[in-house]
């Protein structure tokens, strides 16, 4: 959409000239349009890069620097895995303390899991505060931690009754009580 908008703005003087002042030959139009399209592409790339839409790490840095992100450092020794429900990705229950368990779920964990980088004994997650705690980044510092228990996927009935845990939920129960 940005490309189309910028292209129309840049082309509008040429279109106005062609319509109201003097007809422009197709050869001249081609010679003028190609550089204008290059300028449009360059402008869109510059604009998206400046806004952090290009380059994931830049977005992370900006969110943290501007106080728009939350960094959670987690050290754990116990993890349970919840099988994938529908297309939501694998879920993990992570022991935070004796009475607190963090639930993380998403497709972004699948690649980390298969690369044996997650779950991990020592990691941090970066969440944005602006867009509903969207996960921005996961960094693993410790060792791969094999889940001690594999739990069944949530059922349709559990979803209908809203008896499911959501990505980022901090549960006030010991990990051992989760079924």
Residue, then its C-alpha position, 0 to 999 in steps of 0.5 A: x500500500x505504501x508503494x502504491x501511494x508513493x508511486x501515485x504521488x510521484x506520478x501525479x505531476x506527469x499524469x496531470x501534465x499528460x492530461x491537461x497540458x500536452x500529450x507525452x509520447x510513450x517513449x518519454x513516459x517509459x524514460x520518466x516512469x522507470x526512475x520514478x519507480x526506483x525512487x518510489x521503491x527507495x522511499x518505501x524501503x527508507x520509510x519502512x526501515x526508519x519505522x522498524x518494519x524492516x529488520x527484526x533486531x531494530x524493532x527489538x532495540x527500539x521497543x526496549x530503548x523506548x520502554x515499550x517492551x518488557x524483558x523477562x529473564x527466566x531461570x528454571x529447572x522444570x518444563x512440561x510440554x503441551x501438544x500442539x492444538x490446532x495450528x497454535x504451535x507447541x505449548x510449554x509450562x515453565x516452573x518460575x517458582x514453587x507456586x508460579x508457572x509460566x505458559x508459553x505457546x506459539x509457532x515461534x517455539x517450534x523452530x527453537x524446539x527442533x534446534x534444541x534451543x528451547x525449552x532452556x534452563x536460562x532464557x529471556x523473552x522480550x514482549x511488546x507492551x503495545x500490541x497485546x504482549x506480542x512476543x518479539x524475541x527469545x534468547x537462550x543462554x543455558x542448556x536445553x531442558x527436556x520436558x519432564x512430561x508431555x500433556x495432551x492438546x487442549x480439546x475443543x470442549x476446553x476451548x469452548x468453555x475457555x478452560x485453556x491457557x494462553x501464551x504468556x499466562x502466569x499461572x498461580x499454581x505449582x507446575x506439578x498440578x497442571x494436567 
